[in-house]
Amino acid sequence: MLPLLADSVYCASLGFTPETILALFIPNTYEVYWNISAEKLMQRMQREYKNFWSDTRLAKAKAIGMTPVEVAILASIVEEETAATDEYPIVAGLYLNRLQRGIPLQADPTVKFAVGDFSLQRILFEHLEIDSPYNTYKHAGLPPGPLRIPTIRGLDAVLNHMKHNYLYMCAKEDFSGRHNFAVTLAEHNRNANRYRAELNRRKIR
């Protein structure tokens, strides 16, 4: 399977690239024979992908100016950003606000992906300088591909995002995995200062 995912010609035959191929997979429970070939499994995944992207979902994607692949890319960032699934639509709406205003996403999960370490507890200035197309602090818009295979809940959170005016978010200082959201930079800086103070108190460098 892995050689197929890295094969640009094969991926192109399905309408993807090696960077975007993860968007093909729609997480669900599938019944297949144990000896199914990689090619047959990929064909099955393509059918499931087409079934998932109904006219209704395609219309919702078009309404926010996105392709299904772009929805998957954003959903993967949303899911890596928050541990609270009820925050998915809020975070998705925030990122869409930034995209629509031409503001860089500045999404920490994309930096962790670029660094190759999702265990990072503190993003440092040196991490923000990583020269990678996945670093959304340095590059505007979406990264080249999903950071992971997004769940159906994540995909639908983007398609049914919450409409609000938030442009900023910062992890809560209680380390609950939830976020404080802000409309203004001044408000965000206050949230960030509280979080950084707690990082320092816990000696997380």
N, C-alpha and C positions, 0 to 999 in steps of 0.2 A: 504493500500500500504506500509506504513512504516514498519509494522511487517515483511512483505516479504523481504524488503531490508536488514533487520537486521538478517534474518534467514540464517545461514551459509549453512544448508542443501539445502534450496531452491535456494540460490544463486549458489551453486555448481552445481545444476541441469541445470543451464543456462550457466555454464562455468566461473562463477565469484566467488568472495568472497564478504562479506559485505563491505570490504575496496575498492574493485574495481568495484562494481556493477554500480556506476554512469557512468562508461564508456559504459554501455549498451545503454544509452539514447542518441539518435541523435536528437538534437533540430530541429524541423520543425513544420509545421502545419498539424495536423492529425485530420481526421474526425472519431469520434467514438460516439456510443450511450451513453447517459447520465448515463444509468444504467449498463454499462459494469463492470464486476467484476475485481478486482485487478489482478487476475491470467490471465484473458483474455487480459487485457491491457499490462501486462508484456510479454505475448506471441506475441502481436502485436509489441511491442518494439523490441523483439528479431528478428522478421522478418525484421523490418526496419533496424536494426543493420547489419544484414547479407546482405541486399540490398546495404547499404552504403559502406560496405567493399568489393568493387568490386575487381576483379583480379588486376586491375591497381593500386588501393590503397594498396592492400596487397603486391604487388611487390615493391612499393615505401617504405613501412614500412620495408620489408625484407632488402632492400638496405641500410637502416641506422641501421640495426641490432635490430629492435624493433618489438614487437607484437602490435596489435591494442590497447590493454589495455595500453601498455607503451606509445604509441603515445598519447592516451587520457590523461594520467597522465601529460606528458610534456606539452601538449596543455593547460591544466588547469592552469599550472604554468605560461606559457607565457601570458595567458589572464589576470591573476591577476597581472602580473608584469608591464604591460604597458596599458595606457588608449588610446594609439594611435594604431589603427588596422593596419596601414601601417607598424608599427614596428614589428608586429608579426613574419614575416619571418626572420627578423634580429635577434630578441631575440631567436627564435627557433634555428637558426644557431649557435648562441653563446653558448647556453646550450649544443647543440650537440658537439661543439668543446670541451667543458669541459668534457663531458661524455667520449668522445673518447680518451681524454688524461688522464683520471683517476683523473681529478680535481673535488673536491666537487662542487656541483652546487652553494652553498651559495646563495640560492634564498630567498629573504626576504619574499615573499608570503608564503613559507612553514613554516617560523618562526611564522608569524601571525596566520597561521592555527593551529600550535602547541600550541600557546598561547591562541587561541580562540578569537582573536580580530583583525579583518581586518581593524579596524578604526585607528590602530596605525600609527602615522605620523613619528615616529622616532624609529628605532630599536636600542635598547641599548645592552650593553654587557651582561646584565642579561638575556635578551631575547635569546641571542645566546647560553646560557648555558642550556636552557630548554632541559630536557632529554626526547626526543620524536623521534620516527622513522621518523617523518615528518620534523624534523629539519635538513635541508641539509647542515648546517654549521658543525654539529657534525657527520653526517652519509653520506657517499659517495653514489653515484648513485641516483636513483629515490626514492621518498617516496612510501609507500605501496599502495596508491591509489590516485585518482584525488582529487583536492581540491574543485572542483565544476564540474558541467556538462559542458564540453567544447563545444563551438559552432563548426559548420561545418567549418567556416572560420579559427578557431584556429587549428582544426585538419589538415586541408589542408595546413596551414602555416608550420606545422612541416614536413609534407610529401613533401612540396615544399619549404623548407627552403632556405634562401639565403646563398650561400657559400662565406665565408670571413674568416679573421683571428682573429676576435674579441674574446677576452676571458673575458673582463670586461665591466661592464656598471654601470652607476650611474645616478640617476634622475637629470634632468636639474635644475639648480638653479632658473629658472624662474617659477617653479612649474606648467609647462604646461602639466605635465604627460608624457612628452617625455624624452628621455635619451641621454646622451653622451656615446659613445662606445669607447673602447680602446683596443689596441693590447698588450700594455705593462703595467706592474704594476705601473711604474713611471707615465705614462700618466693618468692612472686611479686614482692614488692618488691625482693628481692635480685637476681632475674633482671632486673627493670626497671632497677635501678641500673647493672648491668653494660652493658645496652644503651644507656642514656642516656650513660654515660661514653664509649662508642665513638662515638655520634653527636657528642658534643662534640669528641672527638679528631679526627674527620673533618671537623669544622667544618660539620656539617649543622645548620642553624638552623631 
